[in-house]
Amino acid sequence: MKLSESVKPISYLKAHASEIINDISTNRKTFIITQNGEAKVIVQDLETYEQTKESLALLKIISQSKKSLNDGNYKTHTKAFRDLKKQIKKIQ
């Protein structure tokens, strides 16, 4: 999809809301809506939005993990399992 085809003014959205929603739902298109010539909002289907949010969350986790690793703030798997076994023994 060409970006130029997905940029629409708010007046187009108002006049063709049903058509745009159908196109978004059917073809998983994303529209950029402008107001006074400036891009203001993105309109996309819910599934695409959810996938984007999940991807961003995973990237954030990876970034935090990399920072922890670089800062030396981690446990080896051996130490983690040893600590878990100690906690289980305390519970039993």
Secondary structure, 3 states (H helix, E strand, C coil): CCHHHHEEEHHHHHHCHHHHHHHHHHHCCCEEEEECCEEEEEECCHHHHHHHHHHHHHHHHHHHHHHHHHHCCCCCHHHHHHHHHHHHHHHC
